[in-house]
Amino acid sequence: MNTIKIKQGLSNIFLLIFLLALGGCTKNFDTINTPKNTLTAGQINSATIGQAFADAQYWGLVGDGSGWELMHELHANLYSQIFATTSSGFNTDQFQETASWVDAGWRAFYSGPAVMIKFVEDFTQENNMPAANAIAKIYSVPMYERMTDFFGPIPFSQFGNGKTTVPYDSQQSIYEAFFKILDSAVLVLKQNTSATSFGTNDIIYQGKIDKWITFANSLRLRLAMRIVYADPSLAQQEAEKAVAAGVMMSNSDNALILTTPNNLNYLTRWSYINPFTMSATQESILVGFNDPRLFAFWNQGGGRLGGNMGYNGLRNGLPRVLKTTSVRNGMAGNSFVSNQFLPLADGGTNPRCIVMTASEVYFLRAEGALRGWNMGGTAEDLYNNGITQSLKYWTNSTDLDIQNYINSTNTPSAVPDGIVNATFNTPPESDITVKYQGTAGFETQLEQIITQKWIDSYLTPWEAWAERRRTGYPRGYAIIASLDPSIPVTAIIRRMVFAPSEFSNNQVEANKAVTLLGGPDITMTRVWWDKKPLADYPDLSSSIVH
């Protein structure tokens, strides 16, 4: 029996669908105990399906407080070098994978959000709700995009097949399927522009069909740019198609998930403790650029709630001995998150969660224009528009402030050694300026675009990590110490290993997935789209501790 659990949440009543699954996928059970506060799936109707979709929206890209969030905080946030960690027990920052964390994240997705969105897709298909069905399919794409970008091959096309084993799809086939899903969904929405779909239960766009079409086009552009080194012809085709169809142009188009006291921004959820702190990469770039977003993202050092010791980051990969009490509580001067991301009891404002923004779209278009594609503008103009939208979203900058920043020749700064009791070699992260260097070489201009995109990705670290793998930017720093002797401190981790439980619960298909991966099931095997020659990546050896 499929059960729906009712709880207070985002939109009057929230529905949480529980379907038990094989290793986070599909295992059949004859009976399930049904608590008194649940409804069977058969009791859901066209009036209440929107509440189930709201659950899928929130949990699908925000995640719970443990399993799925492990993907964000203990992997993407650290591998992208947005955050460093002060916890002596978080070894991913030193390139050592923890099997139980991977399992928890895998199960959290496949036994929760994946089930929710499939339920909504199936229900709307069976009950002749074409626009709602199209919206649900569009939203499934960023959910699965993040999952395949983490792992490579994943269960996708046959998820929920009702069998005891679930095959994996290759990442190439998944991306090709994404484009087809967006094609068919947008076509349906264009044929149903007057439809009412989910209404206020849609916690991103309140059922506005035109906004969902724009989001789908923008998402197509993101996917296209992601595969540029793996399939440049398809990438250009899909990118130009997206821009011609109409993408996000201003922050009014942003895809943002509603948050409430019961459904928190994921940074707000864990900031009651202080295991994560500003990275040295953030410090070098934001302080060096004199970037207004510094104050939106971080408090001054001096404690979890902020202090007066300046804006200071930590190097990634600190060994345990250097994660002292003063570092963990911030009294060493390292910066924790800004007030807006603090718990509500500490004055936090619980900002909306980000799925995609106009600023990201402008940076994507800027890269496309740099490559000679028809993106509706020059690389420099689109880059400047991306910065403008980002500063308008994150700060209270005036038009003059924004123009001054865009024209700034500031560069990243060196990071002082005084935060922890060690001497590190932390030179400026790069020598690029904020001002677009239109006469520089391709890689310099690409670095500028991706660095600004990375700054803007503060609340979407999975995108920041994917882009750092794809392009090598921002450069970041060598980590201080690697716990895996096979991985050098100058490396960028390329993926997460498959969930160990899959080799018990879905063994045959998991073994086939390794073949689809095209290399050993380790963190340094590159996923399908990760094809840029390593020789073109920046050299991080200057930041190795001597």
RAPETA-V483285 format. One record per helix or strand. SS is the DSSP state (alpha for helix, beta for strand). FROM is the first residue (numbers start at 1). TO is the last residue. If there is no record, write none. Layout:
<<SS;FROM;TO> <SS;FROM;TO>>
//
This chain:
<<beta;3;8> <beta;13;18> <alpha;22;24> <beta;38;40> <alpha;41;43> <alpha;49;61> <alpha;67;79> <beta;83;85> <alpha;91;94> <alpha;99;126> <alpha;130;151> <beta;154;154> <beta;169;169> <alpha;171;190> <alpha;199;201> <alpha;209;226> <alpha;232;245> <alpha;251;253> <beta;255;257> <beta;260;260> <beta;263;263> <alpha;266;270> <beta;276;279> <alpha;280;289> <alpha;293;297> <beta;298;298> <beta;314;314> <alpha;320;322> <alpha;325;328> <beta;337;337> <alpha;339;341> <alpha;344;346> <beta;353;356> <alpha;358;370> <alpha;379;394> <alpha;399;406> <beta;411;411> <beta;433;433> <alpha;442;456> <alpha;461;471> <alpha;502;505> <alpha;507;517> <alpha;534;536> <alpha;541;543>>
//
